[in-house]
Amino acid sequence: MQYLKEKLNDSHFIYRYKNTIAKIPYHKILYFTSRNQYTEIVTKENAYKQAEPLKNILKSLPVQFVQCHRTLIVNIQQIHSLQGKNIYLSTGELLPVSNTYLNTLQNAFLQHISFRK
């Protein structure tokens, strides 16, 4: 199990924007959000924008990332709690959950917290 944990922490998202290419460790990403024609990658320290649709990014992400709204993909590892249709992140930030993704998100979060014990 420790091996899997280390592998997840070592993996990263390849960020591309204009003439910049960088690696962002998955464990540092809080969520991805769609804004106009860009996807914003939000970490505790920064927000990066990338000219790629959210649906394309979702296809390349590991299972710790779950869509919770038409415009949001959240990192399950960064969720502190779920209350109704609200996600409270470890940073205190609040994100909405739409009815479409509520059951999927609840199941994924329950699996995550059960696995961690």
C-alpha distances in whole Angstrom, upper triangle without the diagonal:
4,5,5,6,9,10,11,13,14,16,19,22,25,28,32,35,38,38,35,31,28,25,23,19,18,16,20,22,23,25,27,30,33,37,40,39,36,32,31,28,28,25,26,28,30,31,31,33,33,36,33,33,30,30,29,27,25,25,23,20,17,16,15,19,21,25,27,30,33,32,29,25,23,19,18,16,19,21,22,24,26,29,31,31,30,27,27,24,23,26,29,29,30,30,32,30,32,33,32,28,28,27,24,23,23,21,18,18,18,15,13,15,14,10,10,12
4,5,5,6,9,10,11,12,14,18,21,24,27,30,34,37,36,33,30,26,23,21,17,17,15,18,21,22,24,27,30,33,36,39,39,35,32,31,27,26,24,24,26,28,30,30,32,32,35,33,33,31,31,30,27,26,26,23,21,17,17,16,20,22,26,28,31,33,33,29,26,23,19,18,16,19,21,22,24,26,30,32,32,31,27,27,24,22,25,28,29,30,30,32,31,34,35,34,30,30,29,26,25,25,23,20,20,20,17,15,16,16,12,11,13
4,5,5,6,9,10,11,12,16,19,22,25,29,32,35,35,31,28,25,21,20,17,16,15,19,20,23,24,26,30,33,36,39,38,34,31,30,26,26,24,25,27,28,29,29,31,31,34,32,32,30,29,28,25,24,24,21,19,16,16,16,19,22,26,28,31,33,33,29,25,23,20,19,17,20,22,24,26,28,32,34,34,32,29,28,26,24,27,29,30,32,31,33,32,34,35,34,30,31,29,27,25,26,24,21,21,22,19,17,18,18,14,14,16
4,5,5,6,9,10,11,14,17,20,23,27,30,33,33,30,26,23,20,18,15,14,13,17,18,20,21,23,27,30,33,36,35,32,28,27,24,24,22,23,25,27,27,27,29,28,31,29,29,26,26,25,22,21,20,18,16,12,13,12,16,19,22,25,28,30,29,26,22,20,17,16,14,17,20,21,23,25,29,31,30,29,26,26,23,22,25,27,28,29,28,30,28,31,32,30,27,27,26,23,22,23,21,17,18,19,16,14,16,16,12,12,15
4,5,5,6,9,10,13,16,20,22,26,29,32,32,29,25,22,19,17,13,12,10,14,16,17,19,22,25,28,31,34,34,30,27,26,22,22,19,20,22,24,25,25,27,27,30,28,28,26,26,25,22,21,21,19,16,13,13,12,15,18,22,23,27,29,28,24,21,18,15,14,11,15,17,19,21,23,27,29,29,27,23,23,20,19,21,24,25,26,26,28,27,29,31,30,26,26,25,23,21,22,20,17,17,18,15,12,14,15,11,10,13
4,5,5,6,9,12,16,18,21,25,28,31,30,27,24,20,17,15,12,12,11,14,16,18,20,22,26,29,32,35,34,31,27,26,22,22,19,20,22,23,25,25,27,27,30,28,29,27,27,26,23,22,22,19,17,14,15,14,17,20,24,26,29,31,29,26,22,20,17,17,14,17,19,21,24,26,30,32,31,29,26,25,22,20,23,26,26,28,28,30,29,32,34,32,29,29,29,26,24,25,24,20,20,21,19,16,18,19,15,14,17
4,5,5,6,10,13,16,19,22,26,29,28,25,22,19,15,14,11,11,11,14,16,18,20,21,25,27,30,33,32,29,25,24,21,21,19,21,22,23,24,24,26,25,28,26,26,24,24,23,20,19,19,16,14,11,13,13,15,19,22,25,28,29,28,25,21,19,16,16,14,17,20,22,25,26,30,32,31,30,26,26,23,22,24,27,27,28,27,29,29,31,32,31,27,28,28,24,23,25,23,19,20,22,19,16,19,19,16,15,19
4,5,5,8,11,15,17,21,24,27,27,24,21,18,14,12,9,7,7,11,12,15,16,18,21,24,27,30,29,26,22,21,18,18,16,18,20,21,21,21,23,22,25,23,24,21,22,21,17,16,17,14,11,9,10,9,12,15,19,21,24,25,24,21,17,16,12,13,11,14,16,19,21,23,27,29,27,26,22,22,19,18,20,23,23,25,24,26,25,27,29,28,24,25,24,21,20,21,20,16,17,19,16,13,16,17,14,14,17
4,6,8,11,14,17,20,23,27,26,23,20,16,13,11,7,7,6,9,11,14,16,18,22,24,27,30,29,26,22,21,17,17,14,16,17,18,19,20,22,22,25,24,25,22,23,22,19,18,19,16,13,11,13,11,14,17,20,22,25,27,25,22,18,16,13,14,11,13,16,18,21,23,27,29,28,26,22,22,18,17,19,22,22,24,24,26,26,29,31,29,26,26,27,24,21,23,22,19,18,20,18,15,17,19,16,15,18
4,7,10,13,15,19,22,25,24,21,18,14,11,10,7,8,8,11,13,16,18,19,23,25,28,31,29,26,23,21,18,18,16,18,18,19,20,20,22,22,25,23,25,23,24,22,19,19,19,16,14,12,15,14,16,19,22,25,27,28,27,23,20,19,15,17,14,16,20,22,25,27,31,33,31,29,26,25,22,20,22,25,25,27,26,29,28,31,33,32,28,29,29,26,24,26,25,21,22,24,22,19,21,22,19,18,21
4,7,10,13,16,20,23,22,19,16,13,9,9,6,6,8,11,11,15,16,16,20,23,25,28,26,23,20,19,16,17,15,17,18,18,19,18,20,19,22,20,21,19,20,18,15,15,15,12,10,9,12,12,13,17,19,22,24,25,24,21,17,16,14,15,14,16,19,22,24,26,30,31,30,28,24,24,21,20,22,25,24,26,25,27,26,29,31,29,26,27,27,24,22,24,24,20,20,23,21,18,21,22,19,19,22
4,6,9,13,16,19,19,16,12,9,6,5,4,5,8,9,9,13,14,14,17,20,22,25,23,20,17,16,12,14,13,15,16,15,15,14,16,15,18,17,18,17,18,16,13,14,14,11,9,10,13,12,12,16,18,21,23,23,21,19,16,15,13,15,14,15,19,22,24,26,29,31,29,27,23,23,20,20,20,24,23,24,23,25,25,27,30,28,25,26,27,24,22,25,24,21,21,24,22,19,22,24,22,21,25
4,6,10,13,16,16,13,10,8,6,5,6,6,10,10,9,12,12,11,15,16,19,21,19,16,13,13,10,12,12,15,15,14,13,12,13,12,14,13,15,14,15,13,10,11,12,9,8,10,13,13,12,15,16,19,21,21,18,16,14,14,12,16,15,16,19,22,24,25,29,30,27,26,22,23,20,20,20,23,22,23,21,23,23,25,28,26,23,25,26,23,21,24,24,21,21,25,23,20,23,26,23,23,27
4,6,10,13,13,10,7,6,5,6,9,10,13,13,12,15,15,13,16,17,19,21,18,15,13,13,11,14,14,17,17,15,14,11,12,10,13,12,14,14,16,13,10,13,13,10,11,13,16,16,15,18,19,22,23,22,20,18,16,17,16,19,19,19,22,26,28,29,32,33,30,28,26,26,23,23,23,26,24,26,24,26,26,28,30,28,26,28,29,26,24,28,28,24,25,28,27,24,27,29,27,27,30
4,7,10,11,8,6,5,6,7,10,11,14,13,12,15,14,12,14,15,16,18,16,12,11,10,9,12,12,16,15,13,11,8,9,7,10,10,13,13,15,13,10,14,15,12,12,15,18,18,16,19,19,22,22,21,18,17,16,17,16,20,20,20,22,26,28,28,31,32,30,28,25,25,22,23,22,25,23,24,23,25,25,27,30,28,26,28,30,27,25,28,29,25,26,29,28,26,28,31,29,28,32
4,7,8,6,5,7,9,11,14,15,18,17,15,18,17,14,16,15,16,17,14,12,11,11,11,14,16,19,18,15,13,9,9,6,8,9,13,14,16,13,12,15,16,14,15,18,21,21,19,21,21,24,23,22,19,19,18,20,20,23,24,23,26,29,31,31,34,35,32,30,28,28,25,26,25,28,26,27,25,27,27,29,32,30,28,30,32,29,28,31,32,28,29,33,32,29,32,35,33,32,36
4,6,5,7,9,12,13,17,18,21,19,17,19,18,15,16,15,15,15,13,10,11,11,11,14,16,19,18,14,12,9,7,5,7,9,13,15,17,15,14,17,19,17,18,21,24,24,21,23,23,25,24,22,19,19,19,21,21,25,26,25,27,30,32,32,35,36,32,31,28,29,26,27,26,28,26,27,25,27,28,29,32,30,29,31,34,31,29,33,34,30,31,35,34,32,34,37,35,35,38
4,6,8,11,15,16,20,21,24,22,20,23,21,18,19,18,17,17,14,12,14,14,15,18,20,23,21,17,15,12,10,8,9,12,15,17,20,18,17,21,22,20,21,25,28,27,25,27,26,28,27,25,22,23,23,25,25,29,29,28,31,34,36,36,38,39,36,34,32,32,30,31,29,32,29,30,28,30,31,32,35,34,32,35,37,34,33,36,37,34,35,38,38,35,38,41,39,38,42
4,7,10,14,16,20,22,24,23,21,24,23,21,21,21,20,20,18,16,17,17,17,20,21,23,21,18,17,13,13,11,12,15,18,20,23,20,19,23,23,21,22,26,29,28,26,29,28,31,30,28,25,25,25,27,27,30,30,29,32,35,38,38,41,41,38,36,34,34,31,32,30,33,31,32,31,33,34,35,38,36,35,37,39,36,35,38,39,36,36,40,39,36,39,42,40,39,43
4,7,10,12,16,18,21,19,18,21,20,18,20,20,19,20,18,15,15,15,14,17,17,20,18,15,14,11,11,10,12,14,18,19,22,19,17,21,22,19,20,23,26,26,24,26,26,28,28,27,24,23,23,24,24,27,27,26,29,32,34,35,38,39,36,34,31,31,28,29,27,30,28,30,28,31,32,33,36,35,33,35,37,34,32,36,36,33,33,37,36,33,36,38,36,35,39
4,7,10,13,15,18,17,16,19,19,17,19,20,20,21,19,16,15,15,14,16,16,19,18,15,15,11,12,10,13,14,17,18,20,17,15,19,19,16,17,20,23,23,21,24,25,27,27,26,23,23,21,22,22,25,25,24,27,30,33,34,37,38,35,33,30,30,27,27,26,29,27,29,28,30,31,32,35,33,31,34,35,32,30,34,34,31,31,35,33,31,33,36,33,33,36
4,7,10,12,15,14,13,17,17,16,18,19,20,22,20,17,15,14,12,14,14,16,15,13,13,10,12,11,14,15,18,18,20,18,15,18,19,16,16,18,21,21,19,23,23,26,26,26,23,22,20,20,19,23,22,21,25,28,30,31,34,36,33,31,28,28,24,24,23,27,25,27,26,29,29,31,34,33,30,32,34,31,29,32,32,28,29,32,31,28,30,33,31,30,33
4,6,9,12,11,11,15,15,15,18,20,21,23,22,18,16,15,12,13,12,15,14,13,13,11,13,13,16,16,18,18,20,18,14,17,18,14,14,15,18,17,17,20,22,24,25,25,23,20,18,18,17,20,19,19,22,25,28,29,32,34,32,29,26,26,22,22,22,25,24,26,25,27,28,30,33,31,28,30,31,28,26,29,29,26,26,29,28,25,27,29,27,26,30
4,6,9,7,7,11,12,12,15,18,19,22,21,17,14,13,9,10,9,12,11,11,11,10,12,13,16,16,18,17,19,17,14,15,17,14,12,14,16,15,14,18,19,21,22,23,20,18,16,15,13,16,15,15,19,21,24,25,29,30,28,26,22,22,19,18,18,21,20,22,21,24,25,27,30,29,26,27,29,26,23,26,26,23,23,26,25,22,24,27,24,23,27
4,5,6,7,11,12,13,17,20,22,25,24,20,17,15,11,12,10,12,12,13,13,13,16,16,19,18,20,18,20,18,15,16,17,14,12,12,14,13,13,17,19,21,23,24,21,18,16,14,12,14,13,13,17,19,22,24,27,29,27,25,22,21,17,17,17,21,20,22,21,24,24,27,29,28,25,26,27,24,22,24,24,21,20,23,22,19,21,23,21,20,23
4,5,5,9,10,11,15,18,20,23,22,19,16,14,10,11,9,12,13,14,14,14,16,16,19,18,18,16,17,16,13,13,14,12,9,9,11,9,9,13,15,17,19,21,19,16,13,11,8,11,10,11,14,17,19,21,24,26,24,22,19,19,15,15,16,19,18,20,19,21,21,24,26,25,21,23,23,20,18,21,21,17,17,20,19,16,18,20,18,17,21
4,6,8,10,13,16,20,22,25,25,22,18,16,12,11,9,11,13,14,15,15,18,19,22,21,21,19,20,20,16,16,17,15,12,11,12,9,10,14,16,18,20,22,20,17,14,11,8,10,7,8,12,14,17,19,23,25,24,21,17,17,13,12,13,17,17,18,18,21,21,24,26,26,22,22,23,21,18,20,20,16,16,18,17,14,16,18,16,15,18
4,6,9,12,15,18,20,24,23,20,16,14,10,9,6,7,9,10,11,12,15,17,20,20,21,18,20,20,16,16,19,17,14,13,15,12,12,15,17,18,20,22,19,16,14,12,9,12,9,9,12,15,18,20,23,25,24,21,17,16,12,11,12,15,15,17,17,20,21,24,27,26,23,23,25,22,19,21,22,19,18,21,20,17,18,21,20,18,21
4,6,8,11,15,17,20,20,17,13,11,7,6,5,7,10,9,9,10,13,14,17,17,17,15,17,17,13,13,16,14,11,12,13,11,10,12,14,15,17,18,16,13,10,8,7,10,9,8,11,14,17,18,21,23,21,18,15,15,11,12,12,15,13,15,14,17,18,21,24,23,20,21,22,20,17,20,21,17,16,20,20,16,18,21,20,19,22
4,7,10,14,16,19,20,17,13,11,8,6,5,7,10,10,10,12,14,16,19,18,18,15,17,18,14,14,17,16,13,14,14,11,9,11,12,13,14,16,14,11,9,6,6,9,8,6,8,11,14,15,18,20,18,15,11,11,8,9,9,11,10,11,11,14,15,18,21,21,18,18,20,18,15,17,19,16,14,18,18,15,17,20,20,18,22
4,7,10,13,16,17,14,10,8,6,5,7,10,12,11,10,11,12,13,16,15,14,11,14,15,12,11,15,14,11,13,13,11,8,9,9,10,11,13,10,7,6,4,6,9,10,8,10,13,15,15,18,19,16,14,11,12,10,12,12,13,11,11,9,12,13,15,18,18,15,16,18,16,13,16,18,15,15,18,19,16,18,21,21,20,24
4,7,10,13,13,10,7,6,5,6,9,12,14,12,9,9,9,10,12,11,11,8,11,12,9,9,13,13,11,13,14,12,9,10,9,10,11,11,8,6,5,6,8,12,14,12,14,17,18,18,20,21,18,16,14,15,13,15,15,16,14,14,11,13,14,15,19,18,15,17,19,17,15,18,20,17,17,21,21,19,21,24,24,23,27
4,6,10,11,8,6,5,7,8,11,14,16,13,10,10,9,10,12,11,10,7,11,12,10,11,15,15,14,16,17,16,12,12,10,10,9,9,5,5,6,9,12,15,17,15,15,19,19,18,20,20,17,15,14,16,14,17,16,17,14,13,10,12,13,14,17,17,15,17,20,18,16,19,21,19,19,23,23,22,24,27,26,26,29
4,7,7,6,4,6,9,11,15,18,19,16,12,12,9,10,10,9,7,6,9,11,11,11,15,16,15,18,19,18,15,14,11,12,10,8,5,7,9,12,15,18,20,18,19,22,23,21,23,23,19,18,17,19,18,21,20,20,17,16,13,13,14,15,18,17,16,18,21,20,18,22,23,21,22,26,26,25,27,30,30,30,33
4,6,5,6,7,10,12,16,18,19,16,12,11,9,10,10,10,9,9,13,14,14,15,18,19,19,22,23,22,18,18,15,15,13,11,8,10,13,15,18,21,23,21,22,24,25,24,25,25,21,20,19,21,20,23,21,21,18,17,15,15,17,17,20,20,19,21,25,23,21,25,27,25,25,29,30,28,30,33,33,33,36
4,6,8,10,14,16,19,22,22,19,15,14,11,11,10,11,10,11,14,15,15,17,20,21,21,24,25,25,21,21,18,18,15,13,10,13,15,18,21,24,26,25,25,28,28,27,28,27,24,23,23,24,24,26,25,25,21,21,18,18,19,19,22,21,21,24,27,25,24,28,30,28,28,32,33,31,33,36,36,36,39
4,7,10,13,16,20,23,23,19,15,13,10,9,7,7,7,9,12,13,13,15,18,19,19,23,25,24,21,21,18,19,17,14,11,14,16,19,21,25,27,25,26,29,30,29,30,30,26,25,24,26,25,28,26,27,23,23,20,20,21,21,24,22,22,25,28,26,25,29,30,28,29,33,33,31,34,37,36,36,40
4,6,10,13,16,19,19,16,12,10,6,6,5,6,7,8,11,12,11,14,16,16,17,21,22,22,18,19,16,18,16,14,11,12,14,16,19,22,24,22,24,27,28,27,29,28,25,24,23,24,22,25,23,24,21,21,19,19,20,21,24,22,21,24,27,25,24,27,29,26,27,31,31,29,31,34,33,33,37
4,7,10,13,16,17,14,10,8,6,5,6,6,6,6,10,10,9,11,14,14,14,17,19,18,15,15,13,15,14,12,9,9,10,13,15,18,20,19,20,23,24,24,26,26,22,21,20,21,19,21,20,22,18,18,16,17,18,19,22,20,19,22,24,22,20,24,25,23,23,27,27,25,28,31,30,30,33
4,6,10,13,13,10,6,5,4,6,9,9,10,9,13,13,11,13,16,15,14,17,19,18,14,15,14,15,14,14,10,10,10,12,14,17,18,16,18,21,23,22,24,25,22,20,18,19,17,19,17,19,16,16,14,16,18,19,23,22,20,22,25,22,20,24,25,23,23,26,27,24,26,30,29,28,32
4,7,10,11,8,6,5,6,8,11,11,12,10,13,13,10,12,15,14,12,15,17,15,12,14,14,15,15,15,12,10,10,10,11,15,15,14,16,19,21,21,24,25,22,20,17,17,15,16,15,17,15,16,14,17,18,20,23,22,20,22,24,22,19,22,24,21,21,24,24,22,24,27,26,25,29
4,7,8,6,4,7,9,11,14,15,15,13,16,17,14,14,18,17,15,16,18,15,13,15,14,15,15,16,13,11,10,10,10,14,14,11,14,16,18,19,22,23,20,18,15,15,12,13,12,14,11,13,12,15,17,20,23,23,20,21,24,22,19,22,23,20,20,23,24,21,22,26,25,24,27
4,5,5,6,8,12,14,17,18,18,16,19,19,16,17,20,18,15,16,18,15,14,16,17,17,18,20,16,14,13,11,10,13,12,10,13,15,18,19,22,24,22,19,16,15,11,11,10,13,12,14,14,17,19,22,25,25,22,23,25,23,20,22,24,21,19,23,23,20,21,25,24,22,25
4,6,8,11,15,17,21,21,22,20,23,23,20,20,23,21,19,19,20,17,16,18,19,19,20,22,19,16,15,13,12,15,13,10,13,14,17,19,22,24,22,19,16,14,11,10,7,11,10,14,15,18,20,24,27,27,24,24,27,25,21,23,25,22,20,24,24,21,21,25,24,22,25
4,7,10,14,17,20,21,23,21,24,24,21,22,25,23,20,21,23,20,19,21,22,22,23,24,21,19,18,16,15,18,16,14,17,18,21,23,25,28,26,22,19,18,14,13,11,14,13,17,18,21,23,26,30,30,27,28,30,28,25,27,29,26,24,27,28,24,25,28,27,25,28
4,7,10,13,17,18,20,18,22,22,18,20,23,21,19,21,23,20,18,20,21,21,21,22,19,17,17,16,15,19,18,15,18,20,22,24,26,28,26,23,20,19,15,15,13,16,14,17,17,20,23,25,29,29,26,27,30,28,25,27,29,26,25,28,28,25,26,30,29,27,30
4,7,10,13,15,16,15,19,19,16,17,21,19,18,20,22,19,17,19,18,19,19,19,15,14,14,14,15,18,18,16,18,20,22,23,25,27,24,21,19,18,16,16,14,16,14,16,16,19,21,23,27,26,24,25,28,26,23,26,28,25,24,28,28,25,27,30,29,28,31
4,7,10,12,14,13,17,16,14,16,19,17,16,19,21,20,17,19,19,20,19,19,16,15,15,15,16,19,20,18,20,23,25,26,28,29,26,24,21,21,18,19,17,20,17,19,18,20,22,24,28,27,25,26,29,27,24,27,29,26,25,29,29,26,28,32,30,29,33
4,7,9,11,11,15,14,12,15,18,17,16,20,22,21,18,19,18,19,18,17,14,14,14,16,17,21,21,20,22,25,26,27,29,29,26,24,22,23,20,22,20,22,19,20,18,20,22,23,27,25,24,26,29,26,24,28,29,26,26,30,30,28,30,33,32,31,35
4,6,9,10,13,12,10,13,15,14,15,18,21,20,17,19,18,20,19,17,14,14,14,17,18,21,22,21,23,27,28,28,30,31,27,26,24,25,22,24,23,25,22,22,20,22,23,24,27,25,24,26,29,26,25,28,29,26,27,31,30,28,31,33,32,32,35
4,7,9,12,11,10,14,15,15,16,20,23,22,19,20,19,21,19,17,14,15,16,19,20,24,25,24,26,29,30,30,32,32,29,27,26,27,25,27,26,28,24,25,22,23,24,24,27,25,24,27,29,27,26,30,31,28,29,32,32,30,33,36,34,34,38
4,7,9,7,7,11,12,12,14,17,20,20,17,18,16,18,17,15,13,14,14,17,18,22,23,23,25,28,29,28,31,30,27,26,24,26,24,26,26,27,24,24,21,22,22,22,25,23,22,25,27,24,23,27,28,25,26,30,29,28,31,33,32,32,36
4,5,6,7,9,11,12,13,17,18,19,16,15,13,16,14,11,10,11,12,15,17,21,23,22,23,27,27,26,28,28,24,24,23,25,23,26,25,27,23,23,19,20,19,19,22,19,18,22,24,21,21,25,25,23,25,28,28,26,29,32,31,31,35
4,5,5,6,9,10,11,14,15,16,12,12,10,12,11,9,7,8,8,12,14,17,19,19,20,23,24,22,25,24,21,20,19,21,20,23,22,24,20,20,16,16,16,16,19,16,15,18,20,18,17,21,22,19,21,24,24,23,26,28,27,28,31
4,5,5,7,9,10,14,14,16,12,12,9,12,12,9,9,10,9,13,15,18,20,20,21,25,25,23,26,25,22,22,20,23,22,25,25,26,23,22,18,18,17,16,18,15,14,18,19,16,17,20,21,19,21,24,23,23,26,28,27,28,31
4,5,5,7,9,13,15,16,13,13,12,16,15,13,12,13,12,15,16,19,21,22,23,27,27,26,28,28,25,25,23,25,24,26,26,28,25,24,21,21,20,20,22,19,18,21,22,19,19,23,23,20,23,26,25,24,27,29,28,29,32
4,5,5,7,10,13,13,10,11,11,14,14,13,12,11,9,12,13,16,18,18,20,24,24,24,26,27,23,23,21,23,21,23,23,25,22,22,19,20,19,19,22,19,17,20,21,18,18,21,22,19,20,24,23,21,25,27,25,26,30
4,5,5,9,10,11,8,8,8,11,12,11,11,10,7,10,11,14,16,17,18,22,22,21,24,24,21,21,19,21,19,22,22,24,21,21,18,18,16,17,19,16,14,17,18,15,14,18,18,15,17,20,19,18,22,24,22,23,27
4,6,9,10,12,10,11,11,15,15,14,15,14,11,14,14,16,18,20,21,24,25,24,27,27,24,24,22,24,23,25,26,27,25,24,21,21,20,20,21,18,16,19,20,16,16,20,19,17,19,22,20,20,23,25,23,25,28
4,7,10,12,10,12,13,16,18,17,16,15,12,14,14,16,17,19,20,24,25,25,28,28,26,25,23,24,22,24,25,27,25,25,22,23,21,22,24,21,19,21,22,18,18,21,21,18,20,23,21,20,23,25,23,24,27
4,7,8,6,9,11,14,16,16,15,13,10,11,10,12,13,15,17,20,22,22,25,25,23,22,20,21,19,20,21,24,22,22,19,20,19,20,22,20,17,19,20,16,15,19,18,15,16,19,18,16,20,21,19,20,24
4,6,6,9,12,15,18,18,18,15,11,11,10,11,12,14,16,19,21,21,24,25,23,22,20,21,19,20,21,24,22,22,20,21,20,21,23,21,17,19,19,15,15,17,16,13,14,17,15,13,17,18,16,17,21
4,5,7,10,13,16,18,18,15,11,11,9,9,10,13,14,18,18,18,22,22,21,20,18,19,18,19,21,23,22,21,19,20,18,19,20,18,15,16,16,12,11,14,12,9,11,13,11,10,14,15,13,15,18
4,6,10,12,15,17,17,14,10,8,6,5,7,9,11,14,15,16,19,20,19,18,15,16,14,15,17,19,18,18,16,18,16,18,20,18,15,16,16,12,11,13,12,8,9,12,10,8,12,14,12,13,16
4,7,9,12,14,13,10,6,5,5,6,8,10,11,14,15,15,19,19,17,16,14,15,13,15,17,18,17,17,14,15,14,16,18,16,13,14,15,11,10,13,13,9,10,14,13,11,14,17,15,16,19
4,6,9,11,12,9,5,5,7,7,10,11,11,15,15,13,16,17,14,14,12,14,14,16,18,19,17,16,13,13,11,12,14,12,9,10,11,8,7,10,10,8,9,13,12,11,14,17,16,17,20
4,6,7,8,6,4,6,9,10,13,14,13,16,16,14,16,16,13,13,12,15,15,17,19,19,17,15,12,11,9,10,12,10,7,9,11,8,7,11,12,10,12,15,15,15,17,20,20,21,24
4,7,8,6,6,7,10,10,14,13,12,15,14,11,13,13,9,10,9,12,13,16,17,17,15,12,9,7,5,6,9,8,5,7,9,8,6,10,12,11,11,14,16,15,17,20,20,21,24
4,5,5,7,9,13,14,17,16,15,18,16,14,15,14,10,11,11,14,15,19,19,18,15,13,9,7,5,5,8,8,6,9,12,11,10,13,15,14,15,18,19,19,21,23,24,25,28
4,6,8,11,15,17,20,19,18,21,20,18,19,17,14,14,15,18,18,22,22,21,18,16,12,10,9,8,10,9,9,12,14,13,13,16,18,17,18,21,22,22,24,27,27,28,31
4,7,10,14,16,19,17,17,20,20,18,19,18,15,14,14,17,17,20,20,19,16,14,11,10,10,10,13,12,11,14,17,16,14,18,20,18,19,22,23,22,24,27,27,28,31
4,6,10,12,15,14,13,17,17,15,17,17,13,12,11,14,13,16,16,17,13,12,8,9,9,10,13,12,10,12,15,14,12,15,17,15,15,19,20,19,21,24,24,24,27
4,7,9,12,12,12,15,16,15,17,17,14,13,11,14,13,15,16,17,14,13,10,11,10,12,14,13,10,12,14,12,10,14,15,13,13,17,17,16,18,21,21,21,24
4,6,9,8,8,12,12,12,15,16,14,12,9,11,9,12,13,14,12,11,9,10,10,13,15,15,11,12,14,12,9,12,14,11,11,14,15,13,15,18,18,18,21
4,5,5,7,11,12,13,16,18,16,14,11,12,9,11,12,14,13,13,12,14,13,16,18,18,14,15,16,13,11,13,14,11,10,14,13,11,13,16,15,15,18
4,5,5,9,10,11,14,16,15,13,10,11,9,10,13,14,14,14,12,14,13,16,18,17,13,13,14,12,9,10,11,8,6,10,10,7,9,12,12,12,15
4,6,8,11,12,16,19,18,16,12,12,9,9,12,14,14,15,14,17,16,19,21,21,17,17,17,15,12,13,14,10,9,11,11,8,9,12,11,10,13
4,6,9,11,15,17,16,14,10,9,6,6,8,10,10,12,12,14,15,18,21,21,17,17,18,16,13,14,15,13,10,13,14,11,11,15,15,13,16
4,6,8,11,14,13,10,7,6,4,6,9,9,10,10,10,12,12,16,18,19,15,14,15,14,11,11,13,11,8,11,13,10,10,14,14,13,15
4,7,10,13,14,11,8,6,5,5,8,8,10,10,11,14,14,18,20,21,18,16,17,17,13,13,15,13,10,12,14,11,10,14,15,13,15
4,6,10,11,8,6,5,7,8,11,10,11,10,11,12,12,16,17,19,16,13,15,15,11,10,13,12,9,10,13,12,10,14,16,14,16
4,6,7,6,5,6,9,11,14,12,12,10,10,10,9,13,13,15,13,10,12,12,9,8,11,11,8,10,13,13,12,15,17,16,18
4,6,5,7,8,11,14,16,13,13,10,11,10,10,13,13,16,14,11,13,15,12,10,14,15,12,13,16,16,15,18,20,20,21
4,6,8,11,14,17,19,16,15,12,11,9,8,10,10,13,12,9,11,14,11,10,14,15,13,14,18,18,17,19,22,22,23
4,7,10,13,17,18,15,14,10,9,6,5,7,8,11,10,7,10,12,10,10,14,15,13,15,18,18,18,21,23,23,25
4,7,10,13,14,12,10,7,6,5,6,9,11,13,12,10,13,14,11,11,15,15,13,15,18,17,17,20,22,22,23
4,6,10,11,9,8,6,5,6,7,11,13,15,12,10,13,13,10,10,14,13,11,13,16,15,14,18,19,19,21
4,7,8,6,6,5,7,9,11,14,17,18,16,14,16,17,13,13,16,15,12,15,17,15,15,18,20,18,20
4,5,5,5,6,8,11,13,16,19,20,17,16,18,17,14,14,17,15,12,15,17,14,14,18,19,17,19
4,6,7,10,12,15,16,20,22,24,20,19,21,20,16,17,19,17,14,16,18,15,14,18,18,16,18
4,5,9,11,15,17,21,24,25,22,21,23,22,19,19,22,20,17,20,21,18,18,21,22,19,22
4,6,10,13,16,19,22,24,21,20,22,22,18,19,22,20,17,20,22,19,18,22,23,21,23
4,7,10,13,17,20,21,19,18,21,21,17,18,21,19,17,20,22,20,19,23,24,22,24
4,7,10,13,16,18,16,15,18,18,15,16,19,18,16,19,21,19,19,23,24,23,25
4,7,10,13,15,13,12,16,16,12,14,17,16,14,18,20,18,19,22,23,23,25
4,7,10,12,10,10,14,14,11,13,16,16,15,18,20,19,20,23,24,24,26
4,7,8,7,6,10,10,8,10,13,13,13,15,18,17,18,21,22,23,25
4,5,6,6,10,11,10,12,14,15,15,18,20,20,21,23,25,26,28
4,6,5,8,10,10,11,14,15,16,17,19,20,22,23,25,26,28
4,6,8,8,10,12,13,14,16,18,19,20,22,23,25,26,28
4,6,5,6,9,10,11,12,14,16,16,18,20,21,23,25
4,6,5,6,9,10,11,12,14,15,17,18,20,21,23
4,5,5,6,9,10,11,12,14,16,16,18,20,22
4,6,5,6,9,10,11,12,14,15,16,18,21
4,5,5,6,9,10,10,12,14,15,17,19
4,6,5,6,9,10,11,12,14,15,17
4,5,5,6,9,10,10,12,14,16
4,6,5,6,9,10,10,12,15
4,5,5,6,8,10,11,13
4,5,5,6,8,10,11
4,6,5,6,9,10
4,5,5,6,9
4,5,5,7
4,6,6
4,6
4
